Amino acid sequence: MAEVVSYPLLVRVNDSQERIKTKKEFIDKFDLIFNDEYMKKIEGFIPLNLGSTYRGMWFAGIMINDLAPDINSEFELKIVYINNSIDD
């Protein structure tokens, strides 16, 4: 999953917000971000409940957007924000 993240990644974990700057930091904090409670919310998520804005597509507190490293590159879907404090 660390490969499909756009860094720095803004993450909200238990109502505290921080920036994760590297893949290593994301991997080190993975269990804190994707704790058991949040994983249950993700597992129970119904794909019909997607949200979308100009910033990207939301599902289960995860925002995905299509990004291109430069003007000559192909777009790639990347995770740009994670909020594990979402309500049911």
N, C-alpha and C positions, 0 to 999 in steps of 0.2 A: 504494500500500500504506500510506502514511503516514496516509491518511484512516481506515483501519480499525484503528488502534492506540489503545489506552487509555494516556494519559500521566498520570503518569510511567510509563515502561516499564522494567521490570527486564530487563537483557540480560546474558547470559553469553557473552563472546567470548574464545575461546582460554584458558579457565580463569580469566578475570578478569571480575568482575561490576561493572556500573555501571548507573546510572539515566539514561535518556534523557528529558529533560523536555519537549521540544517537537518538532513536526513537522519544523522546520528541522534540528534536531540529528539526528533520525532519518535524514533525507534525506542530510545530510552524512556520516553514518557507515554508510550503507547498504552500500557496497562492502566495508567492514571486517566488518560482520555477515554479509552474504551473500556471503562469499568463494567462490572456485571450488570448494574442497573441500566446503564446506557445501552449495553448490548441487548438486553431484553426489549428496550424500546425500539431498537433497530429491527430486531427479529419480528416484532409485532406491527411494524410499519406496513401500511397498505399502499402499494404503488400508485393507486389512483389519487392519493393525497399529495401530489407534487405541487410545489409552488414555483413560480417563475417570475423574474423581473429582469431588467436590463443588466443586473449584476450577476445573474446566473440562475440555476435551477436548484431549488431546495428540496431535500428529503431527509426526514429524521434528524434535523439539525446540521446536516452537511450541505455545504454549498459547492456546486460544481460549475465551472465556467470554461468556455473554450478560449484558450490563450495561444498566442504565437510569440516565440522568442524574438522574432524580428519580422519586418514586412515581407521578406522573401520566404518565410517558413510556412509549413503547414500548421493549421490549428490543431491543438491537442486539448482534450478534456482533462482538466486538473481540479483537484480539491483546493478551494481557496479560503474556506472558513469551516470551522467545526464548533458547534455549540452543544455540549453534552448536557446542558442544563435545561433542555426543552421540556415543556409540560406534556403530559399524556394527551 
